[in-house]
Amino acid sequence: MHSLSFGRSRVALAIASIALLTACAGDEATSSDPSPASLIVVQGTNQAVQGGKELPNAIVLRVLTTDGKPVEKVPIGFTVATGGGSVTPGSVLTDANGEARTKWVLGPTTPEQSLRAEVAGIDPVTINATAIVPTEIVIAQGNNQSARVSTILPTSVVVRVVGVNNTPIIGVPVAFQVTAGAGVITPQSALTNSFGEVSVKWTLGPTAGINTVTASVANLSPAPVVATATP
């Protein structure tokens, strides 16, 4: 009888030991799970593109542990901070390299724009970009011509819309208005092409003298174009 009790005690002790080891192993596994410690920008900061357009390169961030190892399956949230653009997707899980990427479309009118990236428990980071917006209307061709009254000028009038560093602005509506001479512009409005330009035909008015047209883009000073109608 004593022998049987002793045997049962040894079995119980063995089971308890196994349970304790299993629990310790579980605690060790939990404590060794990598914890996010830093968020860094890998790609995409300080880009520039026309306002309202998507940046040429995706925004890429990486989550690291304290010893610089990547952390997988960590959600990174992206929020437009300034500029009024949009980001897609707004939340991304990091991959095996600890990286997440998103696409950023800049707002249409504010030059300096920013994006905020956040991971729980880590200081957020800010990514900056520059939106190239219209700053000037340039008369590229057709100013100071002359032709007989009621006839079309020999050279089309071409205006160019540009931003900083003379960068052409694409897809911007330009409106034309006859301000003197009672002539006709065709078309009266159009979108700028890949060179930032719009081309129109100008039929002068029926009376000899100075004819003028203005080319207008929202938020910019109109650009005057002058022609002379001869008898």
Disulfide bonds with the S-S distance in Angstrom:
none
